[in-house]
């Protein structure tokens, strides 16, 4: 379990909430383990809430309020924290935001656009503006910043999950940005591959029929919880935890991986497409 450290309560609503929780717990003379006794959660889970890294479930908030005599404070503020954590994201994406931070592995299939975890600000802005043409600049910026912040998952100070992504070749050939911006987008993905932060594969345009032709999916596994699958359409998303259905998605992903180009050939294709854009040439 991580050691205690100072929490900057001014950094965000979740950090403020967590700092108040730890202050109340320590003022009551309780350890993390003593605080979670009688609940369905572990001491590590509570520690991550105190550090602003996990959301507070309503049942645990009620348990804490009873134990600490806080007159329902933590229960009442659950939704405030939840909204702050998902700022810039749709409500249906909330569970994924937390899950990907604690995942042991993430396997993603993207048939139409590059995944949010790998998007540059320019790419993200183009997609957000296309999906929300009437949004004002402030709203667009909020959504873009929220999406880009997810990429901190690959920073050195974070326990990097094993991230495997398969993209359709057509995405590399679809110039939704200026050539230099498309080159920068693909260069960023190639850099993550070369730093061994991610593994990428490209499904060739001439691969014939393949699994999951009708939509993308994200499969997440965890060291201490059952796996999840997330699927998304333009304005809705679904988190799936049914074991039988998750098993089918995982099998389909393995078949898709077998149909895609090997990682080395995929990296070469990504870098070649980036070079074509850099030279002002539409990739073939």
C-alpha positions as CSV (number, residue, x, y, z in Angstrom):
1,X,0.0,0.0,0.0
2,X,1.4,3.5,-0.9
3,X,2.8,5.5,2.0
4,X,1.2,8.6,3.3
5,X,2.0,11.8,1.5
6,X,0.9,15.4,1.6
7,X,-2.3,16.0,-0.5
8,X,-2.7,19.3,-2.3
9,X,-6.4,20.0,-1.6
10,X,-6.4,23.0,-3.9
11,X,-5.4,20.9,-7.0
12,X,-8.9,19.6,-7.7
13,X,-12.2,18.7,-6.2
14,X,-11.3,15.0,-5.8
15,X,-8.0,16.0,-4.1
16,X,-9.9,18.4,-1.7
17,X,-12.5,15.7,-1.0
18,X,-9.7,13.1,-0.3
19,X,-7.8,15.5,2.0
20,X,-10.9,16.2,4.0
21,X,-11.5,12.4,4.3
22,X,-8.0,11.7,5.5
23,X,-8.1,14.6,8.0
24,X,-11.4,13.4,9.5
25,X,-10.1,9.8,9.6
26,X,-6.9,10.7,11.3
27,X,-8.6,13.0,13.7
28,X,-10.8,10.1,14.7
29,X,-7.6,8.1,15.3
30,X,-8.5,5.4,12.7
31,X,-6.2,3.6,10.3
32,X,-7.2,2.9,6.7
33,X,-7.9,-0.7,7.6
34,X,-10.0,0.2,10.6
35,X,-12.0,2.6,8.5
36,X,-13.0,0.1,5.8
37,X,-13.9,-2.7,8.2
38,X,-17.5,-3.6,7.7
39,X,-17.5,-2.4,4.1
40,X,-16.8,-4.2,0.9
41,X,-13.6,-2.2,0.1
42,X,-10.0,-2.6,1.0
43,X,-7.5,-0.2,2.7
44,X,-5.7,0.4,-0.6
45,X,-8.9,1.5,-2.3
46,X,-9.6,4.0,0.5
47,X,-6.1,5.3,0.3
48,X,-6.5,6.0,-3.4
49,X,-9.7,7.9,-2.7
50,X,-7.9,10.0,-0.2
51,X,-5.2,10.8,-2.8
52,X,-7.9,11.8,-5.4
53,X,-7.2,8.8,-7.6
54,X,-10.5,6.9,-7.2
55,X,-14.1,7.9,-7.0
56,X,-16.0,7.4,-3.7
57,X,-18.8,4.8,-4.1
58,X,-22.0,5.9,-2.5
59,X,-22.2,2.9,-0.2
60,X,-18.7,3.5,1.1
61,X,-19.4,7.2,1.6
62,X,-22.4,6.3,3.7
63,X,-20.3,3.9,5.7
64,X,-17.6,6.6,6.3
65,X,-20.2,9.2,7.3
66,X,-21.6,6.8,9.9
67,X,-18.2,5.8,11.2
68,X,-16.8,9.3,11.4
69,X,-20.0,11.1,12.4
70,X,-19.7,13.6,9.5
71,X,-23.5,14.2,9.1
72,X,-23.6,12.8,5.6
73,X,-20.9,15.2,4.2
74,X,-19.1,12.6,2.2
75,X,-22.3,11.1,0.8
76,X,-23.6,14.5,-0.2
77,X,-20.4,15.4,-2.0
78,X,-20.0,12.2,-4.0
79,X,-21.7,13.5,-7.1
80,X,-19.7,16.7,-7.0
81,X,-16.5,14.7,-7.1
82,X,-17.9,12.4,-9.7
83,X,-18.7,15.4,-12.0
84,X,-15.3,17.0,-11.4
85,X,-13.5,13.7,-12.3
86,X,-15.4,13.4,-15.6
87,X,-15.2,17.0,-16.6
88,X,-15.0,17.2,-20.3
89,X,-16.2,13.7,-20.8
90,X,-19.6,12.2,-21.2
91,X,-21.3,10.6,-18.2
92,X,-21.2,7.2,-19.8
93,X,-17.4,7.4,-20.0
94,X,-16.9,7.8,-16.3
95,X,-16.3,4.2,-15.5
96,X,-13.7,3.9,-18.2
97,X,-11.8,6.9,-16.9
98,X,-11.2,5.2,-13.6
99,X,-10.8,1.7,-15.0
100,X,-8.0,2.6,-17.4
101,X,-5.9,4.2,-14.6
102,X,-5.9,0.9,-12.7
103,X,-5.8,-1.5,-15.6
104,X,-3.1,-4.1,-15.9
105,X,-3.7,-4.3,-19.7
106,X,-5.7,-2.4,-22.2
107,X,-6.4,-3.8,-25.7
108,X,-8.1,-1.5,-28.1
109,X,-9.5,-1.8,-31.6
110,X,-10.2,1.3,-33.6
111,X,-11.8,0.9,-37.0
112,X,-12.6,4.6,-37.9
113,X,-10.5,7.0,-35.8
114,X,-7.3,6.9,-33.8
115,X,-8.0,6.1,-30.1
116,X,-8.4,9.0,-27.6
117,X,-5.4,7.9,-25.6
118,X,-3.1,8.5,-28.6
119,X,-4.6,11.7,-30.1
120,X,-2.7,14.9,-30.4
121,X,-4.6,18.2,-29.5
122,X,-5.1,19.0,-33.2
123,X,-6.6,15.6,-33.9
124,X,-8.8,15.6,-30.8
125,X,-10.0,19.2,-31.6
126,X,-11.0,18.2,-35.1
127,X,-13.0,15.2,-33.9
128,X,-14.7,17.2,-31.1
129,X,-15.6,20.0,-33.4
130,X,-17.0,17.6,-36.0
131,X,-19.1,15.8,-33.3
132,X,-20.3,19.1,-31.7
133,X,-20.5,21.7,-34.5
134,X,-22.6,24.1,-32.4
135,X,-20.3,24.0,-29.3
136,X,-18.6,27.2,-28.2
137,X,-14.8,27.4,-28.0
138,X,-14.8,27.0,-24.2
139,X,-16.7,23.7,-24.4
140,X,-14.5,22.4,-27.2
141,X,-11.3,23.3,-25.3
142,X,-12.6,21.5,-22.2
143,X,-13.3,18.3,-24.1
144,X,-10.0,18.4,-25.9
145,X,-8.0,19.0,-22.7
146,X,-9.9,16.2,-20.9
147,X,-9.1,13.8,-23.7
148,X,-5.4,14.8,-23.9
149,X,-5.0,14.5,-20.1
150,X,-5.7,10.8,-20.4
151,X,-2.3,10.3,-22.1
152,X,-0.6,10.8,-18.7
153,X,-1.2,7.1,-18.5
154,X,2.0,6.6,-20.4
155,X,4.2,9.0,-18.3
156,X,7.2,7.6,-16.4
157,X,5.8,8.4,-13.0
158,X,2.7,6.2,-13.6
159,X,2.4,2.4,-13.5
160,X,2.1,2.0,-17.3
161,X,-0.4,-0.6,-18.3
162,X,0.3,-3.0,-21.2
163,X,-1.4,-1.1,-24.0
164,X,-2.1,-2.9,-27.3
165,X,-3.9,-1.1,-30.1
166,X,-5.1,-2.2,-33.5
167,X,-6.1,0.4,-36.0
168,X,-7.5,0.0,-39.5
169,X,-5.2,1.1,-42.3
170,X,-7.8,3.5,-43.6
171,X,-7.3,5.7,-40.6
172,X,-3.7,6.4,-41.6
173,X,-4.9,7.4,-45.1
174,X,-7.7,9.7,-44.0
175,X,-6.2,13.2,-43.9
176,X,-8.5,15.0,-41.5
177,X,-5.8,17.4,-40.6
178,X,-3.2,19.5,-42.4
179,X,-0.4,17.3,-43.7
180,X,2.1,18.5,-41.1
181,X,-0.4,17.9,-38.3
182,X,-1.2,14.4,-39.6
183,X,2.6,13.7,-39.7
184,X,2.9,14.9,-36.1
185,X,0.0,12.7,-35.0
186,X,1.5,9.6,-36.5
187,X,5.0,10.5,-35.3
188,X,3.6,10.6,-31.7
189,X,2.2,7.1,-32.0
190,X,5.5,5.8,-33.5
191,X,7.5,7.4,-30.7
192,X,5.4,5.6,-28.0
193,X,6.0,2.3,-29.8
194,X,9.7,3.0,-30.0
195,X,9.7,3.9,-26.3
196,X,8.0,0.5,-25.6
197,X,5.0,2.3,-24.1
198,X,2.6,0.7,-26.5
199,X,2.3,-2.1,-29.0
200,X,0.5,-1.2,-32.2
201,X,-0.8,-3.1,-35.2
202,X,-2.4,-2.1,-38.4
203,X,-5.2,-4.1,-40.1
204,X,-4.6,-3.8,-43.8
205,X,-7.4,-2.4,-46.0
206,X,-7.3,-5.6,-48.1
207,X,-7.6,-8.0,-45.2
208,X,-11.0,-9.3,-46.2
209,X,-13.7,-10.0,-43.5
210,X,-12.5,-9.7,-39.9
211,X,-13.9,-9.9,-36.4
212,X,-15.7,-6.8,-34.9
213,X,-16.2,-5.2,-38.3
214,X,-19.2,-3.2,-37.0
215,X,-17.4,-1.2,-34.3
216,X,-14.5,-0.7,-32.0
217,X,-13.9,-2.0,-28.5
218,X,-11.6,-1.6,-25.5
219,X,-10.8,-4.6,-23.4
220,X,-9.3,-4.0,-19.9
221,X,-7.9,-6.4,-17.4
222,X,-7.0,-5.7,-13.8
223,X,-4.8,-7.4,-11.2
224,X,-7.6,-7.5,-8.6
225,X,-10.9,-7.3,-10.5
226,X,-12.7,-9.0,-13.4
227,X,-12.1,-7.7,-16.9
228,X,-14.3,-5.1,-18.6
229,X,-15.1,-4.2,-22.2
230,X,-16.1,-0.8,-23.4
231,X,-17.9,-0.1,-26.7
232,X,-18.9,3.3,-28.1
233,X,-20.9,4.9,-30.8
234,X,-21.1,8.5,-31.7
235,X,-23.1,9.7,-28.7
236,X,-23.3,6.8,-26.3
237,X,-21.1,4.1,-24.7
238,X,-21.5,0.9,-22.9
239,X,-19.3,-0.8,-20.3
240,X,-19.7,-4.6,-20.3
241,X,-18.8,-6.8,-17.4
242,X,-20.9,-9.9,-18.2
243,X,-18.2,-12.7,-18.1
244,X,-19.6,-14.7,-21.1
245,X,-19.8,-11.5,-23.3
246,X,-16.4,-10.3,-22.2
247,X,-15.0,-13.7,-23.1
248,X,-16.4,-13.4,-26.6
249,X,-14.9,-9.9,-27.1
250,X,-11.5,-11.1,-25.9
251,X,-11.6,-14.1,-28.4
252,X,-12.6,-11.8,-31.2
253,X,-9.8,-9.4,-30.3
254,X,-7.3,-12.3,-30.5
255,X,-8.6,-13.2,-33.9
256,X,-8.3,-9.6,-35.0
257,X,-4.7,-9.5,-33.7
258,X,-3.9,-12.5,-35.8
259,X,-5.3,-10.8,-39.0
260,X,-3.4,-7.6,-38.5
261,X,0.2,-6.9,-39.6
262,X,2.9,-7.8,-37.2
263,X,4.0,-4.9,-34.9
264,X,7.3,-4.3,-36.8
265,X,5.5,-4.0,-40.2
266,X,2.8,-1.9,-38.6
267,X,5.3,0.6,-37.2
268,X,7.0,0.8,-40.6
269,X,3.6,1.6,-42.2
270,X,2.8,4.3,-39.6
271,X,6.2,5.9,-40.1
272,X,5.9,5.7,-43.9
273,X,2.5,7.4,-43.8
274,X,3.9,10.1,-41.5
275,X,6.8,10.7,-43.9
276,X,4.4,11.0,-46.9
277,X,2.3,13.6,-45.1
278,X,5.5,15.5,-44.2
279,X,6.5,15.6,-47.8
280,X,3.1,16.8,-48.8
281,X,2.1,13.5,-50.4
282,X,-1.2,11.8,-49.7
283,X,-0.4,8.3,-48.5
284,X,-1.2,5.6,-51.1
